[in-house]
């Protein structure tokens, strides 16, 4: 079942490989894919403040907001995106299937949690076979964290794989609050914050409990072609990302004001959420070894050749395990 579930995520890769050829970007162009969520706040600040444009002359920066990691991966395969942001498990699945990409750096660590409205569900053992769990997609970090916890607590990593319902986080939150379609929602900020503030909603499991420690929620990833052929832009991007992270960490109030255009949240709410305990913006990469070891053992990835030098562009700069 584990491999069958992952195939739902992998099939689009094969389609793109067979049906498209990678396009070449012009020398002074970079295309960056972002997703929605507070974990991506430094990327949105980089965009809104034109930080990359200030660090390199005559650069044409193109931004794409894509729905999920699968869409980012397809766009990178097609040569339409140079840099994308995603969680570690989808990155590893893509690498396992032959994606020519590596991690640039970490972006954020974040509270993740399995939320429910059911008072009788206090642990994973209380979830019955008839209950449904919403998360972004098979192979997502939420899915792998759930499998890690299921392995530890119940002895069966894929215990809940047949009970997963693929939903974007806004839909998952609405479904949870309606108390009809699903029993639980494995989610991330800002949705986990909003759900935790709702009466009758409680957390069954945290991401840190599932993994057994801290981990990078989102990492930046660059294609091999971009890294090898656009070194000047790559360096400027790394510098710009660091500046954006430093800005949000040092000026959370000002950052919150700038971010209001990106979220349906007030400035006060954004500042509260980006400084929430467990919310951290950092270029450090954490949890990579733990994800690799579990995903290999549970057969979510097949390759045994997962050395750090093959996964991170510059291990000495960013490997902080």
Secondary structure, DSSP 8 states (H G I E B T S, - for coil): -HHHHHHHHHHHHHHHHHH-------TTEEEEEE-SSGGGHHHHHHHHTTHHHHHSTT-EEEEEE-SSHHHHHHHHHTTS-SEEEE-HHHHHHHHHTT--EEEEEEEEE---EEEES-TT--SGGG--TT--EEES-TTSHHHHHHHHHHHHHHS-TTTTGGGEEE--HHHHHHHHHHTSS-SEEEE-TTHHHHHHTSTT-EEEEEHHHHHTS---SEEEEEEHHHHHH-HHHHHHHHHHHHHHHHHHHH-HHHHHHHHGGGSSS-HHHHHHHHTSTT-EE-S-B-SHHHHHHHHHHTTS---S---GGGTBTTHHHHB--
